[in-house]
Amino acid sequence: MRATRSVAASNNLNVIGTRLCQPLENETSTSFELLSPCYPSRVSEFPRISVVTASYNQANFIEQTILSVLDQNYPNLEYIIMDGGSTDGTVEILKKYESRIAYWTSEKDGGASDALRKGFDRATGSILAYLNSDDYYMPGTLHHVADRFVRTGADVVYGDMYWVDVQGNVRAERRQTPFTRLGFLYGASDFSQPSTFWTKEIYCKAGGFDPAFQFAFDMDLFGRFMANGAKFVFTHRFLSSFRMHGAQKTHLINEVGRSETRKIRRRYARFDAKSMPGVVLRNVARAQRIAWYIRQGDLMWLIGRIPDRVLSHTTLAESGGPRSKWMG
């Protein structure tokens, strides 16, 4: 089953940088959050953002996911949903919002990475991202991200993320720091996937998603961004929420995810992460990251993370979230 609609014609990342971001007379700010409501005649000059959601039997959560995208009220949005043939009422929810969705389909696929690749093959935006069908964006995320791309010339923009429970209550915060190759390769840092956006140019240059990966397909993609010389820009703002719930495949994520992560790091790292040089480099990267946290004013948050990090090395460790054993 499919539905499609046309999207706005404007899709030039440079247009907004050269025209919309120029302040009008007596303006003191060029913030998108001010410009969007004040100058609706100019919204066609916003760069198109294409968001893809891959879904399978997530009827309990997907409506909140959809609304978190649509209610951004971003003026040049292309939202694509690739459902894997859900039988739990998801399709009825998609039909409910199909007039506001650029394209959706519900049919069997080869897994999340396959669905995402197919979704991005249809995407026409100059800025891309994907949002899991149980996660959601924070208000103002898309305007803020577009602003950062324009002002910095970034290939990748990423920010902070909340971990939330089934009801959406914040369980913990995942705060990030500026990107370092050392931290990425040796496990001292990572990206919060729902809070990460990239340009279509770097996505195509890197070759898109690799369906061979079951869980670490995002890390694989980010690694190829790095290998292709991407400019990463960190914004110290909470852009999304990642939902923790029992339907996630804990054991499988632990085993397969770790194996895939090691494979990716071996591709780019000079030393194995568990070797003596690898351990030294990981600790150097950790020290760099701690220094960034202090510089950002996140020292007390970092200290508050200690109990969860201790528990991540016990039987209470999680496959993902604040007590994840394989997170930096």
C-alpha positions as CSV (number, residue, x, y, z in Angstrom):
1,M,0.0,0.0,0.0
2,R,1.4,3.4,-1.0
3,A,0.5,7.1,-0.8
4,T,2.4,10.0,-2.2
5,R,2.1,13.7,-2.7
6,S,4.2,16.5,-4.2
7,V,6.5,18.7,-2.1
8,A,7.6,22.3,-2.4
9,A,9.9,23.2,-5.3
10,S,12.7,24.9,-3.4
11,N,15.6,22.7,-2.4
12,N,18.8,24.9,-2.4
13,L,20.8,24.9,0.8
14,N,22.7,28.0,-0.5
15,V,19.6,30.1,-1.0
16,I,18.8,30.4,2.6
17,G,22.4,31.2,3.4
18,T,22.5,34.0,1.0
19,R,19.0,35.5,1.3
20,L,16.9,34.3,4.2
21,C,19.7,34.6,6.8
22,Q,20.4,38.2,5.8
23,P,18.7,40.4,8.5
24,L,16.1,42.9,7.4
25,E,16.3,46.5,8.5
26,N,16.3,46.9,12.3
27,E,16.5,43.2,12.8
28,T,18.9,42.2,15.6
29,S,18.6,38.4,15.2
30,T,18.6,36.0,12.2
31,S,17.3,33.1,14.3
32,F,15.1,30.8,12.3
33,E,12.7,30.6,15.3
34,L,12.1,34.4,14.8
35,L,12.1,34.5,11.0
36,S,9.7,31.6,10.4
37,P,6.6,33.1,12.0
38,C,7.5,36.7,11.2
39,Y,8.2,36.4,7.5
40,P,6.0,33.6,6.1
41,S,6.4,34.9,2.6
42,R,10.0,33.8,2.7
43,V,9.6,30.2,4.0
44,S,10.0,28.7,0.5
45,E,13.7,29.7,0.8
46,F,14.2,27.2,3.7
47,P,16.3,24.2,2.6
48,R,14.3,21.1,2.2
49,I,14.7,18.5,5.0
50,S,13.8,14.9,4.3
51,V,13.1,12.7,7.3
52,V,12.7,9.0,6.9
53,T,11.0,6.7,9.4
54,A,11.3,2.9,9.1
55,S,8.6,1.1,11.0
56,Y,7.3,-2.4,11.9
57,N,4.5,-3.0,14.3
58,Q,5.0,0.1,16.4
59,A,1.4,1.3,16.6
60,N,1.8,2.1,20.3
61,F,4.4,4.8,19.5
62,I,4.4,5.8,15.8
63,E,1.7,8.4,16.1
64,Q,3.8,10.4,18.5
65,T,6.8,10.0,16.2
66,I,4.8,11.3,13.2
67,L,3.4,14.3,15.1
68,S,6.8,15.2,16.4
69,V,7.9,15.6,12.8
70,L,4.8,17.2,11.4
71,D,4.3,19.6,14.3
72,Q,7.7,21.1,13.8
73,N,5.9,23.3,11.3
74,Y,9.0,23.4,9.2
75,P,8.0,25.0,5.9
76,N,10.0,22.8,3.5
77,L,9.6,19.3,5.0
78,E,9.5,16.0,3.1
79,Y,8.5,13.1,5.4
80,I,8.8,9.6,4.2
81,I,7.6,6.5,6.1
82,M,8.7,3.0,5.1
83,D,6.6,0.4,7.0
84,G,7.6,-3.3,6.8
85,G,4.0,-4.6,6.5
86,S,2.7,-4.0,10.0
87,T,-0.4,-5.8,11.2
88,D,-0.9,-4.0,14.5
89,G,-2.9,-0.9,13.4
90,T,0.1,1.1,12.1
91,V,-1.3,1.3,8.6
92,E,-4.5,2.9,9.9
93,I,-2.4,5.6,11.7
94,L,-0.4,6.2,8.5
95,K,-3.7,6.7,6.5
96,K,-4.8,9.2,9.2
97,Y,-1.8,11.5,8.3
98,E,-1.2,10.6,4.7
99,S,-2.2,14.1,3.4
100,R,0.7,15.5,5.4
101,I,3.2,12.8,4.5
102,A,5.2,13.0,1.2
103,Y,5.3,9.2,0.7
104,W,4.5,6.1,2.7
105,T,4.4,2.4,2.0
106,S,3.6,-0.7,3.9
107,E,5.3,-3.8,2.5
108,K,7.8,-6.5,3.5
109,D,11.4,-5.3,3.5
110,G,14.8,-6.6,4.3
111,G,15.1,-4.9,7.7
112,A,15.6,-1.4,9.0
113,S,18.7,-0.6,7.0
114,D,17.1,-1.9,3.8
115,A,13.9,0.2,4.4
116,L,16.0,3.3,5.2
117,R,18.0,3.0,2.1
118,K,14.9,2.7,0.0
119,G,13.4,5.7,1.8
120,F,16.5,7.8,1.2
121,D,16.5,6.8,-2.5
122,R,13.2,8.7,-2.7
123,A,14.4,11.7,-0.7
124,T,14.8,15.0,-2.4
125,G,16.0,17.1,0.5
126,S,19.4,18.8,0.8
127,I,19.4,17.8,4.5
128,L,18.6,14.2,5.6
129,A,17.8,12.4,8.8
130,Y,16.0,9.3,10.0
131,L,13.8,8.9,13.1
132,N,12.9,5.6,14.5
133,S,9.2,4.8,14.8
134,D,9.4,4.9,18.7
135,D,11.5,8.0,19.0
136,Y,10.5,11.7,18.6
137,Y,11.9,15.1,17.9
138,M,11.9,18.0,20.4
139,P,10.0,21.2,19.4
140,G,12.1,23.5,17.2
141,T,14.6,20.8,16.2
142,L,14.3,21.2,12.4
143,H,14.5,25.0,12.3
144,H,17.5,24.9,14.6
145,V,19.3,22.2,12.6
146,A,18.7,24.0,9.3
147,D,20.2,27.1,10.9
148,R,23.3,25.3,12.0
149,F,23.9,23.8,8.5
150,V,23.6,27.3,6.9
151,R,25.8,29.1,9.4
152,T,28.6,26.5,9.6
153,G,28.7,24.8,6.2
154,A,28.6,21.5,8.0
155,D,28.2,18.1,6.3
156,V,26.8,16.6,9.6
157,V,25.1,18.4,12.5
158,Y,24.4,16.5,15.7
159,G,23.2,17.3,19.2
160,D,22.1,16.0,22.6
161,M,19.3,13.5,23.3
162,Y,17.0,12.4,26.0
163,W,16.5,8.7,27.0
164,V,12.8,8.3,27.9
165,D,10.6,5.5,29.1
166,V,7.5,4.0,27.5
167,Q,5.3,6.9,28.8
168,G,7.8,9.5,27.6
169,N,9.2,10.4,31.0
170,V,12.9,11.5,30.8
171,R,15.1,8.8,32.3
172,A,18.5,10.3,31.6
173,E,20.3,12.7,29.3
174,R,22.8,11.9,26.6
175,R,25.0,14.9,26.2
176,Q,27.6,15.1,23.5
177,T,30.8,16.9,22.7
178,P,32.6,18.1,19.5
179,F,33.6,15.2,17.2
180,T,37.1,13.7,17.3
181,R,38.3,11.0,15.0
182,L,40.2,9.4,17.9
183,G,37.1,9.2,20.1
184,F,34.9,7.7,17.3
185,L,37.4,5.0,16.4
186,Y,38.4,3.9,19.9
187,G,35.0,4.0,21.6
188,A,35.4,7.1,23.7
189,S,32.5,8.9,22.0
190,D,29.6,8.3,19.6
191,F,26.6,10.0,18.0
192,S,23.0,10.1,19.3
193,Q,21.4,8.8,16.1
194,P,18.0,10.5,16.4
195,S,19.8,13.8,17.0
196,T,22.0,13.5,13.9
197,F,21.4,15.1,10.5
198,W,23.5,15.2,7.3
199,T,23.6,16.6,3.8
200,K,22.5,14.7,0.8
201,E,25.8,15.5,-0.8
202,I,27.9,13.7,1.9
203,Y,25.3,10.8,2.0
204,C,25.7,10.2,-1.7
205,K,29.4,10.6,-1.5
206,A,29.6,8.0,1.2
207,G,27.4,5.5,-0.6
208,G,24.3,5.5,1.6
209,F,23.2,2.8,4.0
210,D,24.7,-0.7,3.8
211,P,21.9,-3.3,4.3
212,A,24.5,-5.8,5.4
213,F,24.4,-4.3,8.8
214,Q,21.6,-5.2,11.2
215,F,22.2,-2.8,14.0
216,A,25.3,-0.7,13.5
217,F,24.3,0.6,10.1
218,D,24.2,4.2,11.4
219,M,27.7,3.9,12.8
220,D,28.9,2.4,9.5
221,L,27.4,5.4,7.7
222,F,29.0,7.9,10.1
223,G,32.3,6.1,9.7
224,R,32.1,6.5,5.9
225,F,31.2,10.2,6.4
226,M,34.4,10.6,8.4
227,A,36.4,8.7,5.8
228,N,35.1,11.1,3.1
229,G,36.3,14.1,5.0
230,A,32.9,15.3,6.4
231,K,32.8,18.4,8.6
232,F,31.0,17.5,11.8
233,V,29.3,20.3,13.8
234,F,28.0,19.7,17.3
235,T,25.1,21.8,18.7
236,H,24.7,21.7,22.5
237,R,20.9,21.4,22.4
238,F,18.5,18.5,23.0
239,L,17.1,17.6,19.6
240,S,15.3,14.3,20.2
241,S,14.2,11.6,22.6
242,F,15.1,7.9,22.4
243,R,12.5,5.6,23.8
244,M,13.5,2.6,26.0
245,H,11.0,-0.2,26.0
246,G,10.8,-4.0,26.4
247,A,10.1,-4.8,22.7
248,Q,13.7,-4.0,21.8
249,K,15.8,-7.1,21.1
250,T,18.3,-6.8,24.0
251,H,20.4,-9.9,23.6
252,L,20.6,-9.7,19.9
253,I,21.6,-6.0,20.0
254,N,24.3,-6.8,22.5
255,E,25.9,-9.6,20.5
256,V,25.4,-8.5,16.8
257,G,25.8,-4.8,17.6
258,R,29.2,-5.3,19.3
259,S,30.4,-7.5,16.5
260,E,29.4,-5.0,13.9
261,T,30.9,-2.1,15.8
262,R,34.3,-4.0,16.1
263,K,34.2,-4.6,12.3
264,I,33.6,-0.9,11.6
265,R,36.4,0.2,13.9
266,R,38.9,-2.3,12.5
267,R,38.2,-0.8,9.0
268,Y,39.5,2.7,10.1
269,A,41.5,2.3,13.3
270,R,45.3,1.7,13.2
271,F,45.2,-0.4,16.4
272,D,42.7,-2.8,17.9
273,A,40.6,-1.2,20.6
274,K,41.6,-3.8,23.2
275,S,45.4,-3.7,22.4
276,M,47.7,-1.7,24.6
277,P,48.0,1.2,22.1
278,G,44.2,1.1,21.5
279,V,43.5,1.3,25.3
280,V,46.0,4.3,25.6
281,L,44.3,6.1,22.7
282,R,40.8,5.4,24.1
283,N,41.9,7.0,27.4
284,V,43.4,10.0,25.6
285,A,40.1,10.5,23.8
286,R,38.2,10.1,27.0
287,A,40.4,12.8,28.7
288,Q,39.7,15.1,25.7
289,R,36.0,14.5,26.0
290,I,36.0,15.2,29.8
291,A,37.8,18.5,29.1
292,W,35.1,19.4,26.6
293,Y,32.3,18.5,29.1
294,I,33.9,20.8,31.7
295,R,34.3,23.6,29.1
296,Q,30.6,23.2,28.2
297,G,29.5,23.5,31.8
298,D,28.5,19.8,32.0
299,L,30.7,18.7,34.9
300,M,27.9,18.1,37.4
301,W,26.0,16.1,34.8
302,L,29.1,14.1,34.1
303,I,29.5,13.3,37.8
304,G,25.9,12.3,38.0
305,R,26.5,9.8,35.2
306,I,28.9,7.7,37.4
307,P,26.3,5.4,39.0
308,D,24.9,4.4,35.6
309,R,28.4,3.8,34.2
310,V,29.2,1.6,37.2
311,L,26.0,-0.4,36.7
312,S,26.8,-0.8,33.0
313,H,29.5,-3.3,34.1
314,T,27.2,-5.4,36.1
315,T,24.2,-7.7,35.4
316,L,22.0,-4.6,35.2
317,A,23.8,-3.4,32.0
318,E,21.5,-2.5,29.1
319,S,21.7,-3.0,25.3
320,G,21.2,0.7,24.9
321,G,20.5,3.7,27.2
322,P,22.3,5.2,30.2
323,R,23.6,1.8,31.4
324,S,24.7,0.5,28.0
325,K,27.9,-1.5,28.3
326,W,29.2,-0.7,24.9
327,M,28.7,3.0,24.9
328,G,31.4,5.6,25.4
